[in-house]
Amino acid sequence: MRRRAFLAAAALPLAARRVLASPRVEVGLERVAAGAGGPLRGRSVGLLGHGASVTADGRHAIDVLRGAGVDVVRLFGPEHGLRGRAAAGEAVSGGVDAQSGLPLVSLYGDKTKPAPEDLRGLDALVVDLQDAGVRFYTYASTMLLALEAAADADLEVVVLDRPNPLGGERVEGPVRDAAMPESLVSMAPGPLVHGLTLGEMALVANARRAKPGRVRVVSMQGWGRGMTWDDTGRPWLSPSPNLRSAEAVMAYPGTCLLEATNASEGRGTEAPFLIVGAPWMDPQKTAREAATPGFALEPTDFTPVASAAAPDPKLGGQRCHGLRVKVTDRTAAHPWALGLRLLVALRRHREFAWVRDGAWLDTLSGTKAVRAALERGDGPDAIVASEAPAIEGWRRDRAASLLY
């Protein structure tokens, strides 16, 4: 499997290495550039990408592929749009990409899966997306829907792989209950924090199809499963407007759960997902009760304000008491446990309320079991322990598709 999935690419020339400031990890896009397009050269392709689909020196995948002799004829954009500027949930339109002049198909909103006519005339569909390593971040689901459409059209999918910023060993949280409806925040298989790159995710999903499609992965050079983003030597470029730092990514699988509550997850502040709180929160008490290895929780006050990244932030204009989350040990950090502890602590405030009576937490976690456990008084450690058997099963199931 590994041998078939790898796409051989020559080492970057010395001059290019100087320009790239020698990151420890070379991504799939850079390996295609180094190999002057490889098997994509001369082929007509569609590109599913976004604002973070760039080389370490800032060249976008559109320009890199064209420069390597690949005929990019159509673009596909996920949530936040091809250029990564739209706010969460904001409608994203297709049409023509102003910078490249290429036709653009939006895969967020009313349409989430390429139609047969969108793929007509292509020799391959290229996917280059920087993911966050957690199921409810929608890029994995968008890729999987594109993979389904391509398989139905007998079109090859080529994934230009990028690091999982949480690493490949960290696996946490529940698997999605089969009874829960699928959506863009729930399609990826495995636990909530799955520990796969998007290339590996494509291989896992394809292997589960009754009739597998044609999937090729342009693997990274230098990435190891124990690496988090800070180990890669690569600059962080936000894959969405509110995920602004590698530190925020480390907290995101936990602090994003506050979306399901009447507390703020930090949208409308300078550090979304690293600042949480509410006008009614007791910061000192919450910090004590939510203490989690690998994180420091420091009391702070903040007022969410509207911006392009958060046009209508929760609790906008209201003075909030809360916590600034800091990652103190990336190896010891378990963001899912942090999120559970924050929820337990917040529920002890009489002003606490679920969004949509708790249905949004069910959607984010992929199961009703987490909310049920919290409401009957189960502690975070008990919830985490209950998820261990499924996590071990997932580690076994994914093993054949691992590339690193």
C-alpha positions in Angstrom: 0.0 0.0 0.0 2.7 2.5 0.9 4.7 1.8 -2.2 1.7 2.2 -4.4 0.6 5.4 -2.7 4.0 7.1 -2.8 4.7 9.4 -5.8 8.4 9.6 -6.4 9.8 13.1 -6.6 13.3 14.3 -7.0 15.0 16.3 -4.2 14.6 20.1 -4.3 17.5 21.8 -6.0 19.9 23.7 -3.8 18.7 27.1 -5.0 15.1 26.2 -4.2 16.1 25.0 -0.8 17.5 28.4 0.0 14.3 30.1 -1.0 12.3 27.8 1.2 14.4 28.5 4.2 15.0 24.7 4.6 11.8 23.6 6.4 12.3 20.1 7.9 9.2 18.9 6.1 8.5 19.2 2.4 4.8 18.9 1.5 3.4 17.1 -1.5 3.0 20.3 -3.5 6.7 21.1 -3.1 7.6 17.5 -4.2 5.5 17.9 -7.4 7.3 21.2 -8.1 10.7 19.5 -7.6 9.8 16.7 -9.9 8.5 19.2 -12.6 5.0 17.8 -12.3 5.7 14.1 -12.3 2.8 12.1 -13.7 0.6 15.2 -13.6 2.7 17.0 -16.2 0.7 17.6 -19.3 -2.6 16.4 -17.8 -5.8 18.5 -17.4 -6.7 18.7 -13.8 -9.1 20.2 -11.4 -7.7 21.6 -8.1 -9.5 21.5 -4.8 -7.5 24.0 -2.7 -7.7 27.0 -0.4 -5.6 29.9 0.9 -3.1 27.6 2.7 -2.4 25.6 -0.5 1.0 27.1 -0.8 4.7 26.3 -0.7 6.8 27.4 2.3 7.8 30.5 0.3 4.2 31.4 -0.4 3.5 30.2 -4.0 0.0 29.0 -4.4 -0.8 25.5 -5.8 -2.4 27.0 -8.9 0.9 28.7 -9.9 3.1 25.8 -8.8 1.2 23.3 -10.8 1.1 25.5 -13.9 4.8 26.1 -13.6 5.4 22.4 -13.5 3.6 21.8 -16.8 0.2 20.8 -15.3 -2.8 22.1 -17.1 -5.1 23.4 -14.3 -8.5 23.9 -16.0 -10.9 24.1 -13.1 -10.9 25.1 -9.4 -12.9 23.8 -6.5 -13.3 25.7 -3.2 -14.2 24.4 0.3 -15.7 26.2 3.3 -14.0 29.7 3.6 -13.5 29.7 -0.2 -10.6 29.2 -2.5 -8.6 32.0 -1.0 -9.6 31.2 2.6 -11.2 34.5 3.5 -14.9 33.7 4.1 -16.1 33.5 7.7 -17.3 30.2 9.2 -20.7 29.3 7.7 -20.6 32.2 5.2 -21.9 31.4 1.8 -19.2 30.9 -0.8 -20.0 31.4 -4.4 -18.4 30.0 -7.5 -18.0 31.6 -10.9 -14.5 32.7 -11.9 -11.4 33.1 -9.7 -10.3 36.7 -10.2 -6.6 36.1 -9.6 -6.2 33.1 -12.0 -9.1 33.6 -14.4 -10.1 30.0 -14.0 -13.6 28.7 -13.5 -14.4 28.1 -9.8 -16.9 25.6 -8.3 -17.9 26.2 -4.7 -18.3 23.0 -2.6 -19.7 24.8 0.4 -23.4 25.8 0.8 -26.2 24.3 -1.2 -23.6 22.2 -3.1 -21.0 20.2 -1.3 -20.1 17.5 -3.8 -18.8 17.9 -7.4 -21.5 17.1 -10.0 -20.6 14.9 -13.0 -20.3 17.9 -15.3 -17.8 19.6 -12.9 -15.4 16.7 -13.5 -16.0 16.3 -17.2 -12.9 16.7 -19.3 -10.5 16.3 -16.4 -7.6 13.7 -16.3 -7.3 14.0 -12.5 -8.7 15.8 -9.5 -5.9 17.2 -7.4 -6.5 17.9 -3.6 -4.2 20.2 -1.7 -5.8 21.2 1.6 -4.2 22.0 5.0 -6.4 20.2 7.6 -6.6 20.6 11.4 -6.7 16.9 12.3 -10.2 16.9 13.9 -13.4 15.6 12.3 -15.6 18.6 12.7 -13.1 20.8 10.6 -14.9 20.5 7.3 -12.1 20.0 4.9 -11.8 16.3 5.3 -15.5 15.9 4.6 -15.2 18.0 1.5 -12.3 15.9 0.3 -14.3 12.7 1.0 -17.3 13.9 -1.0 -15.0 14.8 -3.9 -13.4 11.4 -3.7 -16.8 9.8 -4.0 -17.7 11.9 -7.0 -14.4 11.1 -8.7 -14.7 7.4 -8.0 -18.2 7.4 -9.6 -16.7 9.2 -12.6 -13.6 6.8 -12.7 -11.4 9.8 -12.3 -8.1 9.6 -10.5 -7.7 11.6 -7.3 -4.2 12.9 -6.4 -3.8 14.2 -2.9 -0.8 16.5 -2.2 -0.2 15.6 1.4 0.4 18.0 4.2 1.1 17.6 8.0 -1.6 16.8 10.5 -0.8 19.7 12.9 -1.8 17.6 15.9 0.5 14.8 14.9 -0.2 11.3 13.8 -0.1 9.6 17.2 -2.7 11.7 19.1 -6.0 10.0 18.7 -8.9 11.1 21.0 -12.6 11.4 21.4 -15.6 9.4 20.2 -16.3 7.8 16.8 -19.4 9.0 15.0 -22.5 7.0 15.9 -23.9 5.4 12.7 -27.4 6.6 13.7 -26.3 10.3 13.6 -26.9 12.1 10.3 -23.9 12.8 8.2 -22.8 16.4 7.6 -19.7 18.3 6.7 -18.7 18.3 10.4 -19.0 14.5 10.8 -18.0 12.5 7.7 -14.4 11.6 8.5 -14.1 8.0 9.9 -12.4 7.3 13.2 -12.4 9.1 16.5 -12.9 12.9 16.6 -9.1 13.5 16.7 -8.1 10.8 14.1 -4.4 11.1 13.8 -4.3 10.9 10.0 -3.0 13.2 7.2 -5.5 14.0 4.5 -3.6 11.7 2.2 -4.0 8.8 4.7 -7.6 9.7 5.2 -8.2 9.4 1.5 -6.6 5.9 1.5 -8.6 4.8 4.5 -11.9 6.0 3.1 -11.2 4.5 -0.4 -10.3 1.1 1.1 -13.8 1.1 2.7 -15.6 1.6 -0.5 -17.4 -1.4 -2.1 -15.7 -0.3 -5.4 -12.6 1.6 -4.6 -11.6 4.5 -6.8 -8.2 5.5 -8.0 -6.3 7.4 -5.3 -2.7 8.5 -5.4 -0.9 10.3 -2.6 2.1 12.6 -3.1 3.7 12.0 0.2 5.7 14.4 2.3 9.4 14.3 2.9 10.6 14.4 6.5 7.3 14.2 8.4 7.0 11.7 11.3 3.9 10.7 13.2 5.2 12.2 16.4 5.5 15.7 14.9 3.2 18.5 15.7 3.2 21.7 13.6 6.1 23.3 15.5 8.3 20.4 14.6 7.9 20.8 10.9 9.9 24.0 10.5 7.1 25.4 8.3 5.4 28.8 8.7 1.8 28.6 9.8 -0.7 30.0 7.3 -4.2 30.1 8.6 -6.4 27.5 6.7 -9.4 29.4 7.9 -9.9 33.0 9.2 -10.2 32.0 12.9 -7.5 29.3 13.1 -4.6 31.7 13.4 -1.8 29.8 15.0 -0.4 26.3 15.6 -1.1 26.9 19.3 -4.8 27.5 18.5 -4.9 24.3 16.5 -3.7 22.3 19.6 -6.6 23.6 21.7 -9.2 23.7 18.9 -10.6 20.1 19.3 -11.5 21.0 22.9 -12.3 24.7 23.0 -14.4 24.5 19.8 -16.9 22.4 21.9 -17.9 25.7 23.5 -19.7 26.5 20.3 -22.4 24.2 21.7 -22.9 26.4 24.7 -23.9 29.9 25.6 -20.2 30.7 26.4 -17.8 32.2 23.8 -15.2 30.1 22.0 -13.3 33.3 21.3 -14.5 34.3 17.9 -14.5 38.1 17.7 -11.2 38.3 19.8 -7.6 38.4 18.8 -7.2 34.7 19.6 -10.2 32.5 18.7 -10.2 29.1 20.4 -7.5 30.3 22.8 -9.8 32.7 24.6 -13.1 31.4 26.1 -15.6 32.8 28.6 -18.9 34.5 29.3 -20.3 37.4 31.3 -21.3 35.0 34.0 -18.2 32.8 34.1 -16.1 32.5 37.3 -12.6 32.4 35.8 -10.7 31.3 38.9 -13.1 28.5 39.7 -13.3 27.3 36.1 -9.5 27.3 35.7 -9.2 25.1 38.8 -11.9 22.7 37.7 -10.8 22.5 34.1 -7.1 22.1 34.8 -5.6 19.7 32.1 -2.0 18.6 31.7 -0.3 20.3 28.8 -2.4 23.5 29.1 -2.3 26.6 31.3 -5.6 28.4 31.9 -5.1 32.1 32.8 -8.0 34.4 33.8 -8.7 37.2 31.4 -11.5 39.6 30.5 -12.5 40.3 26.9 -15.3 41.7 24.7 -16.0 39.9 21.4 -16.3 42.4 18.5 -17.5 41.9 14.9 -14.9 41.6 12.2 -14.6 40.1 8.7 -13.6 36.8 10.3 -16.5 36.9 12.8 -19.3 39.1 11.4 -21.7 38.2 14.3 -19.7 36.7 17.2 -21.4 35.1 20.1 -21.8 37.6 23.0 -20.7 40.4 20.7 -20.2 43.7 22.6 -20.6 42.1 26.0 -17.8 42.1 28.6 -16.8 38.6 29.3 -14.9 37.0 32.1 -12.9 34.0 30.9 -9.7 32.2 30.4 -6.7 32.4 28.0 -5.6 28.9 27.1 -1.9 28.4 26.6 -0.2 25.3 25.4 2.6 24.4 27.8 3.5 20.9 26.7 2.5 19.8 23.2 3.3 16.2 24.0 1.2 16.0 27.1 -1.7 18.1 25.7 -5.0 16.3 25.2 -7.4 18.8 23.8 -10.5 16.5 23.9 -10.0 16.1 27.7 -9.6 19.9 28.0 -12.9 20.4 26.2 -14.7 17.9 28.4 -13.3 19.5 31.6 -14.4 23.0 30.4 -17.9 21.7 29.7 -18.2 20.1 33.2 -17.0 23.3 34.8 -19.3 25.5 32.8 -22.3 23.4 33.6 -21.8 24.2 37.3 -22.8 27.8 36.5 -26.5 28.4 36.9 -26.5 30.6 33.8 -25.1 27.8 31.6 -27.2 26.6 28.6 -26.7 24.3 25.6 -27.1 25.7 22.1 -30.1 24.0 20.4 -30.8 22.1 23.6 -27.6 20.2 23.2 -28.1 19.1 19.6 -25.1 21.0 18.4 -22.8 19.2 20.8 -24.2 15.9 19.5 -23.5 17.1 16.0 -19.9 18.3 16.8 -19.0 15.1 18.7 -20.9 12.8 16.3 -22.8 11.1 19.1 -25.5 11.7 21.7 -23.5 9.7 24.2 -21.1 12.5 25.3 -23.9 14.9 26.2 -25.8 12.1 28.0 -22.7 11.2 30.0 -22.2 14.8 31.0 -25.8 15.3 32.0 -25.9 12.2 34.2 -22.8 13.5 36.0 -20.0 11.3 34.5 -16.6 12.9 34.9 -14.2 13.7 32.0 -11.9 10.8 33.0 -14.7 8.3 32.8 -15.8 9.6 29.4 -12.3 9.4 28.1 -11.9 5.8 29.4 -15.1 4.7 27.8 -13.7 5.8 24.4 -10.4 3.8 24.7 -11.6 0.5 23.1 -12.9 2.2 20.0 -9.6 4.2 19.7 -7.5 1.0 19.9 -9.7 -0.6 17.2 -9.2 2.5 15.0 -5.4 2.3 15.4 -5.6 -1.3 14.1 -8.0 -0.5 11.3 -6.0 2.4 10.0 -2.6 0.7 10.1 -2.6 -0.6 6.5 -3.2 2.9 5.1 -0.4 4.7 7.1 2.2 6.4 4.9 4.6 7.6 7.7 
